[in-house]
């Protein structure tokens, strides 16, 4: 089941406590906190794409072997304000 995130709405209209709920896709969104009864609204967030676009995957996709095969040159900062070619 997808996890839905909600934010409690304070009397001044700002967001308060955040909470999550496991609900089936066909279930309606909460309009009140299920425990305290305070008004709340759903927080829509972008999905996390760590498996395909995570740091480890990006490092593998730009390995020195792949860069050399494609005809690219790899540059790294040299710590002196410039760049040094590494391959």
C-alpha positions as CSV (number, residue, x, y, z in Angstrom):
1,X,0.0,0.0,0.0
2,X,1.3,3.5,-0.7
3,X,2.2,5.7,2.2
4,X,0.3,9.0,2.3
5,X,1.7,12.0,4.2
6,X,-0.5,14.5,5.9
7,X,0.0,17.9,7.7
8,X,-2.1,19.1,10.5
9,X,-3.5,22.6,9.8
10,X,-3.0,25.0,12.7
11,X,-5.6,27.7,13.6
12,X,-3.5,30.3,11.8
13,X,-3.5,28.2,8.6
14,X,0.2,27.1,8.8
15,X,1.3,23.5,8.7
16,X,1.9,21.7,11.9
17,X,2.7,18.1,12.7
18,X,3.4,15.7,9.8
19,X,2.1,12.2,9.9
20,X,1.9,9.2,7.6
21,X,-0.8,6.6,6.9
22,X,-0.8,3.3,5.0
23,X,-4.1,3.4,3.1
24,X,-5.4,1.4,0.2
25,X,-5.6,3.4,-3.1
26,X,-9.4,3.5,-3.1
27,X,-9.6,5.0,0.4
28,X,-10.5,8.7,0.7
29,X,-8.0,11.2,2.1
30,X,-8.2,12.2,5.7
31,X,-9.7,15.6,6.5
32,X,-9.1,15.3,10.2
33,X,-6.2,13.7,12.2
34,X,-7.4,10.1,13.0
35,X,-6.3,10.4,16.7
36,X,-6.7,14.1,17.7
37,X,-9.4,15.2,15.3
38,X,-7.5,18.3,14.2
39,X,-8.0,19.4,10.6
40,X,-5.4,18.1,8.2
41,X,-4.6,18.0,4.5
42,X,-2.6,15.6,2.3
43,X,1.0,16.6,1.4
44,X,1.8,15.7,-2.2
45,X,5.5,15.0,-2.8
46,X,7.5,13.9,-5.8
47,X,8.4,10.2,-5.7
48,X,11.9,9.1,-4.7
49,X,13.9,7.7,-7.6
50,X,16.9,6.4,-5.8
51,X,17.3,3.1,-7.5
52,X,17.9,4.4,-11.0
53,X,19.1,7.9,-10.4
54,X,20.8,7.6,-7.1
55,X,24.4,8.6,-6.4
56,X,25.8,5.1,-6.8
57,X,24.0,4.5,-10.1
58,X,25.3,7.9,-11.5
59,X,28.9,7.0,-10.5
60,X,28.6,3.7,-12.3
61,X,27.2,5.4,-15.4
62,X,30.2,7.7,-15.7
63,X,33.0,5.2,-15.0
64,X,36.3,5.9,-16.6
65,X,36.0,3.0,-18.9
66,X,32.7,4.1,-20.3
67,X,33.9,7.7,-20.7
68,X,37.0,6.5,-22.6
69,X,34.9,4.2,-24.9
70,X,32.6,7.1,-25.7
71,X,35.6,9.4,-26.5
72,X,35.1,11.8,-23.5
73,X,37.8,13.1,-21.2
74,X,37.3,13.2,-17.4
75,X,38.2,16.3,-15.5
76,X,38.5,16.7,-11.7
77,X,39.1,19.8,-9.6
78,X,42.7,20.1,-8.6
79,X,42.2,22.1,-5.4
80,X,44.0,25.2,-6.9
81,X,41.0,26.6,-8.6
82,X,41.6,24.7,-11.8
83,X,40.9,21.3,-13.4
84,X,43.1,18.3,-14.2
85,X,42.5,15.7,-16.8
86,X,42.5,12.2,-15.2
87,X,42.2,9.9,-18.2
